[in-house]
Amino acid sequence: MSVIDILVPAGDVRRMHLLVAERLAGKGHDVALVGTDAPGIARTLDNILHFERAALRIRLDSLLDAVPQPLLSLARSGAALRVDLTGSGRPVASPALAPRFAGSPSLAEAARLLMLGRLPDIAVVLDGGRPVAEASPMADSRLSVARGLDDILARVLTLLVIETHRYLDGGAMDARPAETAAPPKTPTSGQMVGTYMLSTVPRQIGGAARRLAFKLHRWNVQYRFHKGRRVADTGLMAGEPWLTLPDDGDRFYADPFPFEWNGRYFIFVEEFRHGGGKGVLSVAEVFRDGAPTVPRVILEEPYHLSYPQVFAHGGQIWMLPEGGAGGNLVLYRAESFPDRWVRHSVLVPGRQLFDSTLLEHDGRLWLFATERDGYGSASDMLVVYHAPALEGPWTPHQANPVRIDRAAARPGGRFVRVGDRLVLPVQDGTLEYGGALGLADLIELNETKVRLTEPVPILSPIRSTYPKIHTLNSSEHLETVDCIAPMLRGGLRRAG
């Protein structure tokens, strides 16, 4: 059992601080919160967050919620490691780990970048030196600083716990001294107020106006019969023309997965009815002339479903959809294809996994997914599981999380073989959720290592009506994508 002191401002303890301590204690360490005289979060930032939550009616169990009457301890001389969560940037007795927000120890710098509509990268540094771990977290909301900070802090929490446990477990860390540079950025109260009023508020007003005029969060499914030249082969959307799976305006379709069976062609989709609050799974048949049937519902649960990954294995047809809100990864079996599906088994219990994507490789089965980890976005933390058979047991990879990266973590479709390469479509949330898709090559995969290349963006024709691609899938003859497709309230889609 290792002794860890978590250094926090004595007068400003937040839920984030408690969770770091709780998670490390859960790994078997002797953990104490140690109060210091650091000032804590800037009062101006706190006031801005309180104002925003009241003005926008944000209901959020925040990592920044204050903890009344926390149990604090004195510093312990025998501590094997200190985790500095004061945000002060002051020197701390070695060894010590601390988070950085775009190079600054201050959370206010992360807030300033969010106010400008930018996403800060994060790091963990050892003894004030260069980073020993870095990440690029996703913020699902670009118009709320309160929500954005929670998403950023969620991955700081993840990274700190991983690196602290790794350090105490004897993992090698680069303790190089910090480079001589300008002092880390800490915005003043005036800068924060000015940035919020001149940048954030106008963007919030513009966002509200767009929401009044458009149904923004909706998608279009497009498909085509390819002639062996798929998007994954060329990196381009060019080629045979794309057809649109029509909807009635009261719902939209997303996450298309094509599947061919007995010479027939099917597209499985998420169906989301406006105002419905959750997605269900549906299927449409596509005929050789390109004409589709109207999608019909095939699976509904009390929680949201999407990403209906359908595949054949062991002489049966299976579906492994996304149901992260249900807290389990559930495998379904086709009782009567394509309309009747039964719950077969829970592959990974008690985890919030999203867009789990199956791969058979070197005699084992692998799952690539993102995990929410209790807080934060569902789109930035890649985890991998492996098993000897479909029913399991499924084992988390020892390298988890493989990466924390808003541009290269969340799968956006099945693996596809391109010659000798294995290619995974991955979502890029740099600009917004669903804003782009890239293709990453899997270059190493075994029970100790997972290596993917950096994604190469898919290029769309300059005049493509829906250039923001979200998922990509193909079968032997059919190829599908879905794209952001805002629609004017009243029924007219926006072009471009």
GIUR-V965283 format. One record per residue. N is the residue number from 1. SS is DSSP state (a for helix, b for strand, c for the rest). PSI is psi as a letter, one per 40 degrees, with the letter a starting at -180 (none if undefined). Layout:
# GIUR-V965283
N & SS & PSI
N & SS & PSI
This chain:
# GIUR-V965283
1 & c & h
2 & c & i
3 & b & h
4 & b & h
5 & b & h
6 & b & h
7 & b & h
8 & b & i
9 & b & h
10 & c & d
11 & c & e
12 & c & g
13 & c & h
14 & b & i
15 & a & d
16 & a & d
17 & a & d
18 & a & d
19 & a & d
20 & a & d
21 & a & d
22 & a & d
23 & a & d
24 & a & d
25 & a & d
26 & a & e
27 & c & e
28 & c & e
29 & c & i
30 & b & h
31 & b & h
32 & b & i
33 & b & h
34 & b & h
35 & b & h
36 & b & i
37 & c & e
38 & c & i
39 & c & e
40 & c & a
41 & c & h
42 & c & h
43 & a & d
44 & a & d
45 & a & d
46 & a & d
47 & a & d
48 & a & d
49 & a & d
50 & a & d
51 & a & d
52 & a & d
53 & a & d
54 & a & d
55 & a & d
56 & c & e
57 & c & f
58 & c & h
59 & c & h
60 & c & h
61 & c & g
62 & c & i
63 & c & e
64 & c & e
65 & c & h
66 & b & i
67 & c & h
68 & c & h
69 & c & f
70 & c & i
71 & c & h
72 & c & i
73 & b & i
74 & c & i
75 & c & i
76 & c & h
77 & c & d
78 & c & e
79 & c & h
80 & c & d
81 & b & i
82 & b & h
83 & b & h
84 & b & h
85 & c & f
86 & c & d
87 & c & e
88 & c & d
89 & c & e
90 & c & i
91 & c & i
92 & c & i
93 & c & h
94 & c & i
95 & c & i
96 & b & h
97 & b & i
98 & b & i
99 & b & i
100 & b & i
101 & b & h
102 & c & f
103 & c & e
104 & b & i
105 & c & e
106 & c & h
107 & a & d
108 & a & d
109 & a & d
110 & a & d
111 & a & d
112 & a & d
113 & a & d
114 & a & d
115 & a & d
116 & c & e
117 & c & e
118 & c & i
119 & c & h
120 & c & i
121 & c & i
122 & b & i
123 & b & i
124 & b & h
125 & b & i
126 & b & h
127 & c & f
128 & c & e
129 & c & a
130 & c & i
131 & b & i
132 & b & e
133 & b & i
134 & b & i
135 & b & i
136 & b & g
137 & c & i
138 & c & i
139 & c & h
140 & c & d
141 & c & h
142 & c & e
143 & c & e
144 & c & h
145 & a & d
146 & a & d
147 & a & d
148 & a & d
149 & a & d
150 & a & d
151 & a & d
152 & a & d
153 & a & d
154 & a & d
155 & a & d
156 & a & d
157 & a & d
158 & a & d
159 & a & d
160 & a & d
161 & a & d
162 & a & d
163 & a & d
164 & a & d
165 & a & d
166 & a & d
167 & a & d
168 & a & e
169 & c & e
170 & c & e
171 & c & i
172 & c & h
173 & c & i
174 & c & h
175 & c & f
176 & c & i
177 & c & i
178 & c & i
179 & c & i
180 & c & h
181 & c & i
182 & c & i
183 & c & i
184 & c & i
185 & c & h
186 & c & h
187 & c & i
188 & c & i
189 & a & d
190 & a & d
191 & a & d
192 & a & d
193 & a & d
194 & a & d
195 & a & d
196 & a & d
197 & a & d
198 & a & e
199 & a & d
200 & a & d
201 & a & d
202 & a & d
203 & a & d
204 & a & d
205 & a & d
206 & a & d
207 & a & d
208 & a & d
209 & a & d
210 & a & d
211 & a & d
212 & a & d
213 & a & d
214 & b & i
215 & b & h
216 & c & d
217 & c & g
218 & c & i
219 & b & i
220 & b & h
221 & b & h
222 & b & i
223 & b & i
224 & b & i
225 & b & h
226 & c & i
227 & c & f
228 & c & e
229 & c & g
230 & c & i
231 & a & d
232 & a & d
233 & a & d
234 & a & d
235 & c & e
236 & b & i
237 & c & e
238 & c & i
239 & c & a
240 & c & i
241 & c & i
242 & c & i
243 & b & i
244 & b & h
245 & c & h
246 & c & i
247 & c & i
248 & c & e
249 & c & d
250 & c & e
251 & b & i
252 & b & i
253 & b & i
254 & b & i
255 & b & f
256 & b & h
257 & b & h
258 & b & i
259 & b & h
260 & b & h
261 & b & h
262 & c & f
263 & c & e
264 & b & i
265 & b & h
266 & b & i
267 & b & h
268 & b & h
269 & b & i
270 & b & h
271 & b & h
272 & b & h
273 & b & h
274 & c & h
275 & c & e
276 & c & d
277 & c & e
278 & c & i
279 & b & i
280 & b & i
281 & b & h
282 & b & i
283 & b & i
284 & b & i
285 & b & h
286 & b & h
287 & c & i
288 & c & d
289 & c & e
290 & c & e
291 & c & h
292 & b & i
293 & c & i
294 & c & h
295 & c & h
296 & b & i
297 & b & h
298 & b & e
299 & b & h
300 & c & i
301 & c & i
302 & c & e
303 & c & i
304 & c & h
305 & c & i
306 & b & a
307 & b & g
308 & b & g
309 & b & h
310 & b & h
311 & b & i
312 & b & h
313 & b & h
314 & c & f
315 & c & e
316 & b & i
317 & b & h
318 & b & i
319 & b & h
320 & b & g
321 & b & i
322 & b & h
323 & c & f
324 & a & d
325 & a & e
326 & a & e
327 & c & e
328 & c & i
329 & b & h
330 & b & h
331 & b & h
332 & b & i
333 & b & i
334 & b & h
335 & b & d
336 & b & g
337 & c & h
338 & c & e
339 & c & d
340 & b & h
341 & b & h
342 & b & i
343 & b & h
344 & b & d
345 & b & i
346 & b & h
347 & b & d
348 & b & h
349 & c & i
350 & c & f
351 & c & i
352 & c & g
353 & b & i
354 & b & h
355 & b & f
356 & b & h
357 & b & h
358 & b & i
359 & b & h
360 & b & h
361 & b & h
362 & c & f
363 & c & e
364 & b & i
365 & b & i
366 & b & i
367 & b & h
368 & b & h
369 & b & i
370 & b & i
371 & b & h
372 & c & d
373 & c & f
374 & c & d
375 & c & i
376 & c & a
377 & c & i
378 & c & e
379 & c & e
380 & c & e
381 & b & h
382 & b & h
383 & b & i
384 & b & i
385 & b & i
386 & b & i
387 & b & i
388 & c & e
389 & c & i
390 & c & d
391 & c & e
392 & c & a
393 & c & i
394 & c & h
395 & b & h
396 & b & h
397 & c & i
398 & c & e
399 & c & e
400 & c & i
401 & c & h
402 & c & d
403 & b & i
404 & b & h
405 & b & h
406 & c & e
407 & c & e
408 & c & f
409 & c & d
410 & c & h
411 & b & i
412 & b & f
413 & b & i
414 & b & i
415 & b & i
416 & b & h
417 & b & h
418 & b & g
419 & c & b
420 & c & e
421 & b & i
422 & b & h
423 & b & h
424 & b & h
425 & b & h
426 & b & i
427 & b & i
428 & b & h
429 & c & f
430 & c & d
431 & c & d
432 & c & i
433 & c & h
434 & c & e
435 & c & d
436 & b & i
437 & b & i
438 & b & i
439 & b & h
440 & b & h
441 & b & h
442 & b & h
443 & b & e
444 & b & h
445 & b & h
446 & c & a
447 & c & e
448 & c & d
449 & c & i
450 & b & h
451 & b & h
452 & b & i
453 & c & i
454 & c & h
455 & c & i
456 & b & h
457 & b & i
458 & c & h
459 & b & h
460 & c & i
461 & c & i
462 & c & d
463 & c & f
464 & c & h
465 & c & d
466 & c & g
467 & c & e
468 & c & h
469 & b & i
470 & b & d
471 & b & i
472 & b & h
473 & b & i
474 & b & i
475 & c & a
476 & c & d
477 & c & d
478 & b & i
479 & b & i
480 & b & i
481 & b & i
482 & b & i
483 & b & i
484 & b & h
485 & c & g
486 & c & i
487 & b & h
488 & b & h
489 & c & h
490 & c & e
491 & c & e
492 & c & h
493 & b & i
494 & c & h
495 & c & h
496 & c & none
